[in-house]
Structure formats: structure tokens, C-alpha cells
């Protein structure tokens, strides 16, 4: 009977976390493809990358010390506090029109949201009982999240008509209210034994473990790809190719379908048949090759661009679920230091990505930065082939 109760309790917790993840993802993805254009109202496009670099650097510092904060206050309290703070930050972004306020608010957003994602990781990992279900659990979580990724840009494109970005940030803020009510239902969560912050020890432990190191680098390259797609692709498509926001909203919703359609079955395949190595390598290959084609596309046809970008996301969806599945098969909820390092790959990518792009833009045309990105993505195959498969 006790096992049945525990199983039912885990199922209930998963349902809460999946729905909460959907709402949080909707909150983030509703603004993700308009952030660069929004900042461009206040600063030139050559400086946009510097905002991500600064915010991501601060985010890294926060994630490095998150274990100590977790030990003091607990995962639940931290998540509730940061969610409330994020709400007021987005209200500020919606109604503030001066750069000296917008930029600090945007930096705070860049620092806070990776920690909120980390908090959800702790909840999810705590309720994942067996390694042979990790791919399925992570695949389900990513599929739920990516449903929001598909819907949010479409709705954002419909809402954003006359550069009225305040509507986007206000709606995004309001989405945090039901998210917070769901998190209240996890109040009885029992925190695991968090490790003391051991930055140096954790760093060298990762370097010594060939498999963990390789999956870290693979995750970093994938996040590097995402950073350029989020920051520079909307700018390129809107400012250079000439697509309207209504067209881009539809395009982004279509090209992001692979994240919702492929990650759950791919996660199950990784659990029961092939493991992660082969599918991760295929993901890098597909994405890298089609990114290399972007600078040579002269067409302004909606369907041509949608097809190319859709194919890159087929590869990216495989990259995302395989790195997630492989990593979380090698850690548990107690490994808060290692998990925080894994999540640091996101802000690290948002430092290195804009830094490389900003430097490249000093010497080459905008479209040719995607050649650099394609080569970097293909380099990820080296690390996907280096891991020891789980099957």
C-alpha cells in the first residue's frame, strides 16, 4: 500500500511540475524572440550582445554558489522568492522607457531565470526514481516545455503589431501568477542533502570524468547554437531578410515543432534501445550542415526559410534530449554542484556566443556569422562520439 501511495504521490508531483514547467516556458518563450529587437530600441545592435554577456556572467556567479543558498533556505522558498522578483522585473520592462532602468532590469532577468530553471531541475530529479526512466521523464518534461515553445512565438507575433513591446512583457509577467500557485502545492517538499559549494573540486571532477566532460562540452555547443538563434536570427530575419513579426511568429512556431514531436520518443529510444551517442551525433550533423547553408540562401520566400530552419531544429531537438538524458543518468538530486555546473553551460553560451558574434561582425557581413556557427556545431560530433553509450 505504501508503495502505491508513494507512486501516486510522485505522479501527482510530476503533473504539477509538468504544468508548472509549461507555464514557466510560456513566460520565457513569449519574449525570447523579441528580446533583441526590444533592446535595439534603447541601444545599437552592436551592443546588444554585451547585455547578454554581462547578465550571463552574473548568472554564472549565482549558479556557482546556489548550493550554499539552497542549504540555507531550501529549494521551495528560493523558487517562490525568485518568481515574485521575476514578476516585478517584467512589470518594470513593460512600463519603463528609459535605458538606465531597462538595461538593469533586463540584466536581472538574465540572472534570475536560469536559477528558476535550476530549482525546477531539483524538484524533477528528486522525484525521478530510476535511471532507466530518466530519458522518458526528461523527454516528457521537454515535450511539455516545447509545446509552449511552439505556441508562445505565434501568439507573440499576433500581439506585437506596432512595436508595442510592453504588451509582450506584461502578458509574460501575468503568466507567472498561475505558475506560482502551482509551486505553492510543493510546499511540503523535503530538500535532499545539498553538497557544500565546492567549485574547484567539482570542476576538476568533471574534467577527470571523460563521459561527463564530453556531455558538458556537447551541451555547451548546443547552448551556443541556441544563443545565436535567439539573439541574431530574429534580427537577421526581421532587419535583413524583411519578414514581418506576424510572419516570424508563424515561422518560429512551425520550426520549433520538432522539439515537441521528437524529444519524448527519442528519450524513450535512448532508454530502451540505442542509448544517446548515436542520436546525439546525428543531431549535431543535421544542425551543423543546414546552418552552413544559411548565408547562401538568397530567397525571401517564407517556405524556403521555414524548411531550412525547421531542419536545424530536428537536429537540435535530438541534441537537447540526448544531452539531458545522458547527464541526468549520471547524477541525482544530491549532486547540486554538478547540476549547477551543467546549467552554467546556458549562461556560458550567452557569454561566448555574443562575444564571438560581436567580434566576427567587426570583420564580416551579418549573414556570414552563421558559417562560423555551423562549423562550431559540427565540432560537437567529436564530443558526442567520445561518450560511453548507456546501451
C-alpha beads as a LAMMPS data file, in Angstrom:
LAMMPS data file: protein, C-alpha beads

391 atoms
390 bonds

1 atom types
1 bond types

-500.0 500.0 xlo xhi
-500.0 500.0 ylo yhi
-500.0 500.0 zlo zhi

Masses

1 110.0

Atoms # bond

1 1 1 0.000 0.000 0.000
2 1 1 2.801 2.407 0.953
3 1 1 4.493 1.890 -2.397
4 1 1 1.224 2.639 -4.180
5 1 1 0.792 5.845 -2.164
6 1 1 4.352 6.888 -2.899
7 1 1 3.851 6.129 -6.559
8 1 1 0.646 8.166 -6.648
9 1 1 2.424 10.984 -4.816
10 1 1 5.224 11.025 -7.364
11 1 1 2.723 11.016 -10.212
12 1 1 0.911 13.989 -8.657
13 1 1 4.201 15.820 -8.174
14 1 1 5.177 15.150 -11.788
15 1 1 1.855 16.517 -13.027
16 1 1 2.382 19.699 -11.014
17 1 1 5.939 20.057 -12.287
18 1 1 4.990 19.418 -15.907
19 1 1 2.231 22.045 -15.807
20 1 1 4.473 24.483 -13.931
21 1 1 7.216 23.899 -16.496
22 1 1 4.755 24.651 -19.294
23 1 1 3.710 27.958 -17.720
24 1 1 7.283 28.994 -16.989
25 1 1 8.311 28.078 -20.517
26 1 1 5.422 30.108 -21.918
27 1 1 6.566 33.039 -19.775
28 1 1 10.121 32.773 -21.142
29 1 1 9.369 31.891 -24.766
30 1 1 6.753 34.616 -25.132
31 1 1 9.595 37.155 -25.040
32 1 1 12.608 35.159 -26.161
33 1 1 12.495 36.048 -29.862
34 1 1 11.639 39.727 -29.346
35 1 1 14.249 40.499 -26.673
36 1 1 16.937 41.576 -29.143
37 1 1 14.607 43.853 -31.077
38 1 1 13.274 45.292 -27.821
39 1 1 16.800 46.136 -26.638
40 1 1 17.530 47.596 -30.055
41 1 1 15.066 50.379 -29.198
42 1 1 17.471 51.537 -26.486
43 1 1 20.962 50.525 -27.669
44 1 1 22.566 49.809 -31.086
45 1 1 22.622 46.202 -32.300
46 1 1 26.414 46.040 -31.924
47 1 1 25.970 46.449 -28.144
48 1 1 23.089 44.004 -27.691
49 1 1 25.443 41.077 -27.227
50 1 1 27.225 42.897 -24.388
51 1 1 23.995 42.921 -22.357
52 1 1 23.752 39.130 -22.609
53 1 1 27.427 38.783 -21.762
54 1 1 27.092 40.866 -18.587
55 1 1 23.861 39.214 -17.456
56 1 1 25.138 35.735 -18.172
57 1 1 28.367 36.384 -16.256
58 1 1 26.337 37.381 -13.202
59 1 1 24.152 34.319 -13.742
60 1 1 27.210 32.072 -13.652
61 1 1 28.306 33.525 -10.316
62 1 1 24.832 32.881 -8.917
63 1 1 24.720 29.271 -10.103
64 1 1 28.195 28.572 -8.730
65 1 1 27.012 29.470 -5.220
66 1 1 23.455 28.163 -5.449
67 1 1 24.229 25.103 -3.298
68 1 1 25.033 27.284 -0.297
69 1 1 21.812 29.255 -0.752
70 1 1 19.832 26.010 -1.082
71 1 1 21.256 24.740 2.199
72 1 1 20.214 27.942 3.961
73 1 1 16.699 28.491 2.595
74 1 1 15.616 25.369 0.684
75 1 1 14.587 24.918 -2.923
76 1 1 10.909 25.808 -2.411
77 1 1 11.486 29.149 -0.665
78 1 1 14.093 30.251 -3.185
79 1 1 11.817 29.427 -6.118
80 1 1 8.874 31.339 -4.644
81 1 1 11.039 34.397 -3.909
82 1 1 12.661 34.459 -7.347
83 1 1 9.331 34.004 -9.111
84 1 1 7.898 37.038 -7.303
85 1 1 11.021 39.024 -8.168
86 1 1 10.799 37.971 -11.801
87 1 1 7.171 39.140 -11.904
88 1 1 8.086 42.674 -10.825
89 1 1 11.056 42.755 -13.212
90 1 1 8.763 42.037 -16.166
91 1 1 6.252 44.626 -14.988
92 1 1 9.157 47.068 -14.997
93 1 1 10.218 46.041 -18.510
94 1 1 6.646 46.514 -19.701
95 1 1 6.268 50.080 -18.473
96 1 1 9.790 51.510 -18.269
97 1 1 11.002 53.530 -21.251
98 1 1 14.401 54.818 -20.137
99 1 1 17.607 52.867 -20.926
100 1 1 19.136 53.368 -17.471
101 1 1 16.232 51.385 -15.995
102 1 1 15.560 48.930 -18.831
103 1 1 19.114 47.591 -19.008
104 1 1 19.445 46.784 -15.260
105 1 1 16.025 45.136 -15.272
106 1 1 16.971 43.069 -18.287
107 1 1 20.240 42.058 -16.618
108 1 1 18.315 40.947 -13.524
109 1 1 16.042 38.812 -15.718
110 1 1 19.085 37.168 -17.321
111 1 1 20.441 36.313 -13.858
112 1 1 17.216 35.016 -12.329
113 1 1 15.617 32.772 -14.934
114 1 1 18.481 30.195 -15.082
115 1 1 18.210 29.803 -11.306
116 1 1 14.446 29.237 -11.554
117 1 1 15.103 26.541 -14.174
118 1 1 17.690 25.030 -11.818
119 1 1 15.127 24.967 -8.986
120 1 1 12.738 23.005 -11.204
121 1 1 15.593 20.603 -12.025
122 1 1 15.992 19.867 -8.328
123 1 1 12.276 19.117 -7.954
124 1 1 12.193 16.930 -11.051
125 1 1 15.352 14.994 -10.207
126 1 1 14.131 14.357 -6.649
127 1 1 11.018 12.589 -7.938
128 1 1 12.810 10.554 -10.636
129 1 1 13.241 7.173 -9.006
130 1 1 15.116 5.058 -11.567
131 1 1 17.817 5.714 -14.143
132 1 1 16.004 3.676 -16.794
133 1 1 13.149 6.190 -16.677
134 1 1 15.336 9.303 -16.909
135 1 1 15.046 9.620 -20.685
136 1 1 11.266 9.276 -20.544
137 1 1 10.862 11.730 -17.648
138 1 1 13.183 14.290 -19.209
139 1 1 11.613 13.702 -22.609
140 1 1 8.141 14.312 -21.197
141 1 1 9.308 17.450 -19.387
142 1 1 10.997 18.816 -22.504
143 1 1 7.978 17.963 -24.651
144 1 1 5.670 19.849 -22.289
145 1 1 8.071 22.797 -22.270
146 1 1 8.372 22.754 -26.024
147 1 1 4.621 22.856 -26.511
148 1 1 4.910 26.329 -25.023
149 1 1 7.877 26.996 -27.291
150 1 1 5.634 26.372 -30.298
151 1 1 2.581 28.334 -29.165
152 1 1 4.249 31.337 -27.497
153 1 1 6.071 32.843 -30.536
154 1 1 2.917 32.549 -32.638
155 1 1 0.834 34.437 -30.081
156 1 1 3.612 36.958 -29.516
157 1 1 3.721 37.659 -33.254
158 1 1 -0.015 38.309 -33.241
159 1 1 0.174 40.601 -30.194
160 1 1 3.205 42.566 -31.404
161 1 1 1.843 44.816 -34.127
162 1 1 3.281 48.343 -33.827
163 1 1 6.422 47.716 -31.795
164 1 1 4.224 47.743 -28.683
165 1 1 6.600 45.502 -26.752
166 1 1 5.007 46.450 -23.424
167 1 1 2.126 44.074 -24.195
168 1 1 4.554 41.174 -24.593
169 1 1 6.303 41.745 -21.260
170 1 1 3.049 42.379 -19.394
171 1 1 1.471 39.129 -20.623
172 1 1 4.689 37.289 -19.813
173 1 1 4.608 38.673 -16.264
174 1 1 0.981 37.632 -15.726
175 1 1 1.823 34.038 -16.676
176 1 1 3.920 33.792 -13.512
177 1 1 0.815 34.086 -11.307
178 1 1 -0.646 30.618 -12.074
179 1 1 2.913 29.241 -12.081
180 1 1 3.367 30.498 -8.530
181 1 1 0.087 28.941 -7.361
182 1 1 1.258 25.580 -8.671
183 1 1 4.564 25.897 -6.855
184 1 1 2.664 26.561 -3.600
185 1 1 1.440 22.955 -3.852
186 1 1 5.029 21.727 -3.460
187 1 1 5.423 23.422 -0.089
188 1 1 5.889 20.084 1.709
189 1 1 8.884 19.205 -0.480
190 1 1 11.753 17.692 1.519
191 1 1 15.086 19.007 0.347
192 1 1 17.835 16.487 -0.370
193 1 1 21.250 16.801 1.229
194 1 1 22.822 19.517 -0.879
195 1 1 26.552 19.457 -1.311
196 1 1 28.673 22.238 0.109
197 1 1 29.770 24.607 -2.692
198 1 1 32.996 23.068 -3.987
199 1 1 33.666 24.904 -7.204
200 1 1 37.263 23.862 -7.757
201 1 1 36.687 20.242 -6.714
202 1 1 33.586 19.913 -8.900
203 1 1 35.350 21.482 -11.886
204 1 1 38.283 19.070 -11.725
205 1 1 35.988 16.099 -11.064
206 1 1 34.153 16.917 -14.293
207 1 1 37.427 17.202 -16.189
208 1 1 38.546 13.787 -14.922
209 1 1 35.339 12.032 -15.935
210 1 1 35.571 11.599 -19.713
211 1 1 31.864 10.944 -20.190
212 1 1 30.618 13.819 -18.029
213 1 1 33.187 16.204 -19.533
214 1 1 32.185 15.267 -23.084
215 1 1 28.475 15.699 -22.407
216 1 1 29.227 19.063 -20.782
217 1 1 31.015 20.276 -23.904
218 1 1 28.237 18.881 -26.118
219 1 1 25.670 20.770 -24.029
220 1 1 27.758 23.961 -24.245
221 1 1 27.949 23.754 -28.049
222 1 1 24.199 23.172 -28.236
223 1 1 23.574 26.188 -25.984
224 1 1 25.974 28.202 -28.159
225 1 1 23.740 27.374 -31.118
226 1 1 20.632 28.396 -29.179
227 1 1 22.185 31.706 -28.134
228 1 1 22.830 32.726 -31.744
229 1 1 19.373 31.601 -32.821
230 1 1 17.734 33.636 -30.050
231 1 1 19.840 36.795 -30.349
232 1 1 20.852 37.036 -34.003
233 1 1 18.412 35.033 -36.115
234 1 1 15.347 37.231 -35.327
235 1 1 17.448 40.312 -36.089
236 1 1 18.625 38.795 -39.366
237 1 1 15.186 37.638 -40.482
238 1 1 13.419 40.862 -39.496
239 1 1 16.007 43.508 -40.375
240 1 1 17.873 41.921 -43.313
241 1 1 15.581 39.362 -44.953
242 1 1 12.497 41.511 -44.310
243 1 1 9.941 39.252 -42.613
244 1 1 7.220 40.913 -40.537
245 1 1 6.588 39.913 -36.915
246 1 1 3.341 38.184 -37.844
247 1 1 5.262 36.067 -40.387
248 1 1 8.043 35.382 -37.896
249 1 1 5.557 34.307 -35.240
250 1 1 4.137 31.672 -37.586
251 1 1 7.594 30.653 -38.802
252 1 1 9.011 30.191 -35.300
253 1 1 6.007 28.132 -34.243
254 1 1 6.458 25.797 -37.211
255 1 1 10.223 25.391 -36.967
256 1 1 10.019 24.571 -33.265
257 1 1 7.638 21.635 -33.771
258 1 1 10.459 19.025 -33.677
259 1 1 11.087 19.870 -30.018
260 1 1 7.526 18.841 -29.170
261 1 1 7.263 15.912 -31.579
262 1 1 10.658 14.197 -31.336
263 1 1 12.069 14.575 -27.839
264 1 1 9.739 12.215 -25.969
265 1 1 10.089 9.283 -28.422
266 1 1 13.816 9.968 -28.740
267 1 1 14.163 9.871 -24.941
268 1 1 12.359 6.533 -24.793
269 1 1 14.580 5.141 -27.552
270 1 1 17.647 6.252 -25.588
271 1 1 16.295 4.407 -22.511
272 1 1 15.439 1.138 -24.202
273 1 1 17.323 0.714 -27.482
274 1 1 20.199 2.779 -28.795
275 1 1 21.424 4.970 -25.960
276 1 1 22.355 8.612 -26.521
277 1 1 25.581 8.514 -28.516
278 1 1 24.244 7.834 -31.997
279 1 1 21.256 10.183 -31.867
280 1 1 23.352 12.993 -30.384
281 1 1 25.869 12.673 -33.228
282 1 1 23.099 12.720 -35.830
283 1 1 21.683 15.837 -34.190
284 1 1 24.974 17.712 -34.451
285 1 1 25.433 16.633 -38.078
286 1 1 21.970 17.705 -39.281
287 1 1 22.017 21.048 -37.473
288 1 1 25.562 21.932 -38.481
289 1 1 25.071 21.224 -42.186
290 1 1 21.885 23.246 -42.510
291 1 1 23.305 26.175 -40.523
292 1 1 26.185 26.280 -43.011
293 1 1 23.631 26.758 -45.797
294 1 1 22.032 29.887 -44.292
295 1 1 24.492 32.533 -45.633
296 1 1 23.931 31.298 -49.190
297 1 1 20.130 31.491 -49.127
298 1 1 19.154 34.489 -51.268
299 1 1 15.437 33.751 -51.334
300 1 1 12.994 35.759 -49.241
301 1 1 10.355 33.054 -49.571
302 1 1 8.649 32.184 -46.307
303 1 1 8.539 28.439 -47.025
304 1 1 12.207 28.180 -48.013
305 1 1 13.352 29.755 -44.769
306 1 1 10.870 27.763 -42.730
307 1 1 12.098 24.481 -44.249
308 1 1 15.756 25.257 -43.575
309 1 1 15.217 26.391 -40.007
310 1 1 12.811 23.507 -39.344
311 1 1 15.534 21.031 -40.295
312 1 1 18.058 22.660 -37.972
313 1 1 15.573 22.139 -35.139
314 1 1 15.208 18.452 -35.947
315 1 1 18.882 18.102 -35.145
316 1 1 18.703 20.472 -32.180
317 1 1 15.825 18.540 -30.602
318 1 1 17.943 15.377 -30.689
319 1 1 20.884 17.275 -29.216
320 1 1 18.759 18.630 -26.363
321 1 1 17.092 15.435 -25.188
322 1 1 20.225 13.311 -25.586
323 1 1 22.425 15.650 -23.526
324 1 1 19.712 15.957 -20.867
325 1 1 19.078 12.215 -20.693
326 1 1 22.739 11.222 -20.625
327 1 1 23.722 13.755 -17.969
328 1 1 20.866 13.030 -15.576
329 1 1 21.558 9.309 -15.775
330 1 1 24.914 10.108 -14.177
331 1 1 23.711 12.355 -11.306
332 1 1 20.973 12.520 -8.689
333 1 1 19.303 15.361 -6.756
334 1 1 22.120 15.403 -4.184
335 1 1 24.651 16.381 -6.847
336 1 1 23.629 20.028 -6.731
337 1 1 27.140 21.264 -7.541
338 1 1 27.399 19.152 -10.682
339 1 1 23.863 20.057 -11.781
340 1 1 24.594 23.756 -11.259
341 1 1 27.726 23.405 -13.423
342 1 1 25.630 21.705 -16.094
343 1 1 23.142 24.566 -16.047
344 1 1 26.017 27.051 -16.197
345 1 1 26.512 25.985 -19.812
346 1 1 23.492 28.155 -20.666
347 1 1 24.917 31.480 -19.392
348 1 1 28.412 30.494 -20.555
349 1 1 26.988 30.105 -24.054
350 1 1 25.317 33.501 -23.732
351 1 1 28.747 34.966 -22.955
352 1 1 30.828 33.169 -25.560
353 1 1 28.138 33.287 -28.258
354 1 1 27.584 37.066 -28.328
355 1 1 31.310 37.643 -27.758
356 1 1 32.289 35.597 -30.817
357 1 1 29.462 37.083 -32.900
358 1 1 30.285 40.657 -31.869
359 1 1 33.930 40.132 -32.796
360 1 1 33.010 38.495 -36.106
361 1 1 30.663 41.353 -37.016
362 1 1 33.636 43.719 -36.953
363 1 1 35.100 41.914 -39.963
364 1 1 32.342 40.109 -41.879
365 1 1 28.779 40.698 -43.055
366 1 1 25.949 39.702 -40.729
367 1 1 24.926 36.623 -42.715
368 1 1 28.394 35.057 -42.623
369 1 1 28.421 34.708 -38.860
370 1 1 26.245 31.638 -39.436
371 1 1 29.148 29.969 -41.244
372 1 1 31.096 30.206 -38.008
373 1 1 28.157 28.778 -36.087
374 1 1 27.812 25.833 -38.472
375 1 1 31.463 24.856 -38.051
376 1 1 31.204 25.073 -34.253
377 1 1 28.086 22.866 -34.215
378 1 1 29.752 20.230 -36.411
379 1 1 32.676 20.232 -33.986
380 1 1 30.242 18.852 -31.403
381 1 1 30.368 15.456 -33.141
382 1 1 33.837 14.983 -31.680
383 1 1 32.370 15.060 -28.172
384 1 1 29.237 13.065 -28.898
385 1 1 31.392 10.235 -30.236
386 1 1 33.622 10.404 -27.133
387 1 1 30.933 9.396 -24.620
388 1 1 30.442 5.798 -23.499
389 1 1 26.905 4.881 -24.534
390 1 1 24.341 3.863 -21.913
391 1 1 23.181 0.944 -24.060

Bonds

1 1 1 2
2 1 2 3
3 1 3 4
4 1 4 5
5 1 5 6
6 1 6 7
7 1 7 8
8 1 8 9
9 1 9 10
10 1 10 11
11 1 11 12
12 1 12 13
13 1 13 14
14 1 14 15
15 1 15 16
16 1 16 17
17 1 17 18
18 1 18 19
19 1 19 20
20 1 20 21
21 1 21 22
22 1 22 23
23 1 23 24
24 1 24 25
25 1 25 26
26 1 26 27
27 1 27 28
28 1 28 29
29 1 29 30
30 1 30 31
31 1 31 32
32 1 32 33
33 1 33 34
34 1 34 35
35 1 35 36
36 1 36 37
37 1 37 38
38 1 38 39
39 1 39 40
40 1 40 41
41 1 41 42
42 1 42 43
43 1 43 44
44 1 44 45
45 1 45 46
46 1 46 47
47 1 47 48
48 1 48 49
49 1 49 50
50 1 50 51
51 1 51 52
52 1 52 53
53 1 53 54
54 1 54 55
55 1 55 56
56 1 56 57
57 1 57 58
58 1 58 59
59 1 59 60
60 1 60 61
61 1 61 62
62 1 62 63
63 1 63 64
64 1 64 65
65 1 65 66
66 1 66 67
67 1 67 68
68 1 68 69
69 1 69 70
70 1 70 71
71 1 71 72
72 1 72 73
73 1 73 74
74 1 74 75
75 1 75 76
76 1 76 77
77 1 77 78
78 1 78 79
79 1 79 80
80 1 80 81
81 1 81 82
82 1 82 83
83 1 83 84
84 1 84 85
85 1 85 86
86 1 86 87
87 1 87 88
88 1 88 89
89 1 89 90
90 1 90 91
91 1 91 92
92 1 92 93
93 1 93 94
94 1 94 95
95 1 95 96
96 1 96 97
97 1 97 98
98 1 98 99
99 1 99 100
100 1 100 101
101 1 101 102
102 1 102 103
103 1 103 104
104 1 104 105
105 1 105 106
106 1 106 107
107 1 107 108
108 1 108 109
109 1 109 110
110 1 110 111
111 1 111 112
112 1 112 113
113 1 113 114
114 1 114 115
115 1 115 116
116 1 116 117
117 1 117 118
118 1 118 119
119 1 119 120
120 1 120 121
121 1 121 122
122 1 122 123
123 1 123 124
124 1 124 125
125 1 125 126
126 1 126 127
127 1 127 128
128 1 128 129
129 1 129 130
130 1 130 131
131 1 131 132
132 1 132 133
133 1 133 134
134 1 134 135
135 1 135 136
136 1 136 137
137 1 137 138
138 1 138 139
139 1 139 140
140 1 140 141
141 1 141 142
142 1 142 143
143 1 143 144
144 1 144 145
145 1 145 146
146 1 146 147
147 1 147 148
148 1 148 149
149 1 149 150
150 1 150 151
151 1 151 152
152 1 152 153
153 1 153 154
154 1 154 155
155 1 155 156
156 1 156 157
157 1 157 158
158 1 158 159
159 1 159 160
160 1 160 161
161 1 161 162
162 1 162 163
163 1 163 164
164 1 164 165
165 1 165 166
166 1 166 167
167 1 167 168
168 1 168 169
169 1 169 170
170 1 170 171
171 1 171 172
172 1 172 173
173 1 173 174
174 1 174 175
175 1 175 176
176 1 176 177
177 1 177 178
178 1 178 179
179 1 179 180
180 1 180 181
181 1 181 182
182 1 182 183
183 1 183 184
184 1 184 185
185 1 185 186
186 1 186 187
187 1 187 188
188 1 188 189
189 1 189 190
190 1 190 191
191 1 191 192
192 1 192 193
193 1 193 194
194 1 194 195
195 1 195 196
196 1 196 197
197 1 197 198
198 1 198 199
199 1 199 200
200 1 200 201
201 1 201 202
202 1 202 203
203 1 203 204
204 1 204 205
205 1 205 206
206 1 206 207
207 1 207 208
208 1 208 209
209 1 209 210
210 1 210 211
211 1 211 212
212 1 212 213
213 1 213 214
214 1 214 215
215 1 215 216
216 1 216 217
217 1 217 218
218 1 218 219
219 1 219 220
220 1 220 221
221 1 221 222
222 1 222 223
223 1 223 224
224 1 224 225
225 1 225 226
226 1 226 227
227 1 227 228
228 1 228 229
229 1 229 230
230 1 230 231
231 1 231 232
232 1 232 233
233 1 233 234
234 1 234 235
235 1 235 236
236 1 236 237
237 1 237 238
238 1 238 239
239 1 239 240
240 1 240 241
241 1 241 242
242 1 242 243
243 1 243 244
244 1 244 245
245 1 245 246
246 1 246 247
247 1 247 248
248 1 248 249
249 1 249 250
250 1 250 251
251 1 251 252
252 1 252 253
253 1 253 254
254 1 254 255
255 1 255 256
256 1 256 257
257 1 257 258
258 1 258 259
259 1 259 260
260 1 260 261
261 1 261 262
262 1 262 263
263 1 263 264
264 1 264 265
265 1 265 266
266 1 266 267
267 1 267 268
268 1 268 269
269 1 269 270
270 1 270 271
271 1 271 272
272 1 272 273
273 1 273 274
274 1 274 275
275 1 275 276
276 1 276 277
277 1 277 278
278 1 278 279
279 1 279 280
280 1 280 281
281 1 281 282
282 1 282 283
283 1 283 284
284 1 284 285
285 1 285 286
286 1 286 287
287 1 287 288
288 1 288 289
289 1 289 290
290 1 290 291
291 1 291 292
292 1 292 293
293 1 293 294
294 1 294 295
295 1 295 296
296 1 296 297
297 1 297 298
298 1 298 299
299 1 299 300
300 1 300 301
301 1 301 302
302 1 302 303
303 1 303 304
304 1 304 305
305 1 305 306
306 1 306 307
307 1 307 308
308 1 308 309
309 1 309 310
310 1 310 311
311 1 311 312
312 1 312 313
313 1 313 314
314 1 314 315
315 1 315 316
316 1 316 317
317 1 317 318
318 1 318 319
319 1 319 320
320 1 320 321
321 1 321 322
322 1 322 323
323 1 323 324
324 1 324 325
325 1 325 326
326 1 326 327
327 1 327 328
328 1 328 329
329 1 329 330
330 1 330 331
331 1 331 332
332 1 332 333
333 1 333 334
334 1 334 335
335 1 335 336
336 1 336 337
337 1 337 338
338 1 338 339
339 1 339 340
340 1 340 341
341 1 341 342
342 1 342 343
343 1 343 344
344 1 344 345
345 1 345 346
346 1 346 347
347 1 347 348
348 1 348 349
349 1 349 350
350 1 350 351
351 1 351 352
352 1 352 353
353 1 353 354
354 1 354 355
355 1 355 356
356 1 356 357
357 1 357 358
358 1 358 359
359 1 359 360
360 1 360 361
361 1 361 362
362 1 362 363
363 1 363 364
364 1 364 365
365 1 365 366
366 1 366 367
367 1 367 368
368 1 368 369
369 1 369 370
370 1 370 371
371 1 371 372
372 1 372 373
373 1 373 374
374 1 374 375
375 1 375 376
376 1 376 377
377 1 377 378
378 1 378 379
379 1 379 380
380 1 380 381
381 1 381 382
382 1 382 383
383 1 383 384
384 1 384 385
385 1 385 386
386 1 386 387
387 1 387 388
388 1 388 389
389 1 389 390
390 1 390 391
